[in-house]
């Protein structure tokens, strides 16, 4: 049984993986504390010995919950889905659940890792064109899939983990100057989701560690 202590999210305002977890907490109506892990300042607080003990992969997010620490955003979200009440984040229909997981994997495994901070720092001067290329390539695959699965949301008529993954990835795409207009289904879904309160309150522009220049 889940205990009553508030979860603690170690994250960064602009981390898409941290944003996924913030959205899930908001959708579930869960109260939580945040510990800011600045991925840029002083070479990155994620590479300190203190944080490495919390998350050996030296990435965000990490969540302390129910007397344990979890990393990897999809594992965190699936845990709170299985242990907390509130709107379900995975459909009851097995075919739709498989579609949600497929979309999540395309984003979380096939797109986001190729443009995360650690990777693009290694690329150097070509980092923006690198990130643009791989997001473009991923969205070219994702658009026809979503065209088949989408209703109001990514899969049918309920918000799911697929939507939780999509919105942060579109935010990254816009940062790296991908023309979202090429992908009408992705664009429509993103616009719909950004009007929902859970996506608004979790947005990078309004986090405790958001720089003033980024705030809405």
Secondary structure, DSSP 8 states (H G I E B T S, - for coil): ---SS-EEEEE-TT-HHHHHHHHHHHHHT--EEEEE--SSGGG-GGGSHHHHHH-TT--S-EEEETTEEEESHHHHHHHHHHH--SS-SS-SSHHHHHHHHHHHHHHHHHTGGGGSHHHHHHHGGGHHHHHHHHHHHHHHHHHHHHHHHBSSSSSBTS--HHHHHHHHHHHHHHHTT--GGG-HHHHHHHHHHTTSHHHHHTSGGGSTT--TTT--
